[in-house]
Amino acid sequence: VSTQSTWALPTEEHFPMNAIKVARRFIETDPANESAKILAQLVLALEAERSFELITLYSLDYKSFQLAMDILKEWRLDRYYASKSKLFDLSLQVTELEAGNIAAS
């Protein structure tokens, strides 16, 4: 994997931003970089909910590997909040429907 890049991956201490945003900037800046390609494949697999060969991550340099791990953590957390939001919306609809039925009675 080539580590030659016009934009270096930041460390958390020096560049506090979420992993998805860091990955986007890295991929935009150097889309031909092998690490950028692997991260893009990971993101596409996560979004499409399809399989991804985890062994591919071993070809990443340390910073890119850490970024991949952070993407996975954020993706998991975002999915949790998305499902929580859907549950809240459904609960609100049921409550409003019930309130409407009581008022109509």
C-alpha positions in Angstrom: 0.0 0.0 0.0 1.4 3.3 -1.0 1.8 5.8 1.8 2.6 8.6 -0.7 -0.3 11.1 -0.4 -0.8 14.7 -0.9 -3.0 14.8 2.3 -1.8 12.9 5.4 -4.3 11.3 7.7 -4.6 13.3 10.9 -4.3 11.9 14.4 -7.2 12.4 16.8 -5.1 14.7 19.0 -4.2 17.0 16.1 -7.3 17.0 14.1 -10.5 16.3 16.0 -13.3 15.5 13.6 -15.4 12.5 13.0 -13.9 9.5 11.2 -16.4 9.6 8.3 -15.5 13.2 7.6 -11.8 12.4 7.8 -12.3 9.5 5.4 -14.3 11.6 3.0 -11.5 14.3 2.9 -8.8 11.6 2.5 -10.7 9.9 -0.4 -11.5 13.2 -2.1 -7.9 14.4 -1.8 -6.2 11.2 -3.1 -8.7 8.8 -4.7 -5.9 6.8 -6.4 -4.3 6.0 -3.0 -4.7 2.3 -2.2 -5.8 3.0 1.3 -8.4 5.5 0.1 -9.7 2.9 -2.3 -10.0 0.3 0.5 -11.7 2.8 2.8 -14.2 3.7 0.0 -14.9 0.0 -0.5 -15.6 -0.4 3.3 -18.0 2.6 3.3 -19.8 1.3 0.3 -20.2 -2.2 1.9 -21.5 -0.7 5.1 -24.0 1.6 3.3 -25.2 -1.3 1.1 -25.2 -3.7 4.0 -23.1 -6.2 2.0 -20.1 -8.2 3.0 -16.6 -6.9 3.1 -13.5 -9.0 3.4 -12.0 -7.9 6.7 -8.6 -9.3 5.7 -8.4 -6.4 3.3 -8.0 -4.0 6.2 -4.6 -5.6 7.0 -3.1 -4.1 3.9 -3.8 -0.6 5.3 -1.1 1.4 7.1 -1.6 1.9 10.8 -3.4 5.3 10.6 -5.7 4.1 7.8 -6.4 1.0 9.8 -7.3 3.1 12.8 -9.5 5.2 10.6 -11.3 2.1 9.4 -11.9 1.0 13.0 -13.3 4.5 13.8 -15.5 4.4 10.8 -16.9 1.0 12.0 -17.5 2.5 15.5 -19.3 5.6 14.2 -21.3 3.6 11.7 -22.5 1.3 14.5 -23.4 4.2 16.7 -25.2 6.0 13.8 -27.2 2.9 13.1 -28.2 2.7 16.8 -29.3 6.3 16.8 -31.1 5.9 13.4 -33.1 2.9 14.8 -33.8 4.8 18.0 -35.1 7.7 16.0 -37.4 5.4 14.0 -38.7 3.9 17.2 -39.4 7.3 18.6 -41.2 8.4 15.4 -43.3 5.2 15.5 -44.1 5.7 19.2 -45.1 9.3 18.6 -47.4 8.3 15.7 -49.1 5.6 17.8 -49.5 8.0 20.7 -51.0 10.7 18.4 -53.3 8.1 16.8 -54.5 6.9 20.2 -55.1 10.5 21.3 -57.1 11.1 18.1 -59.2 8.0 18.7 -59.9 9.0 22.3 -60.9 12.5 21.2 -63.2 11.1 18.5 -65.0 8.9 21.0 
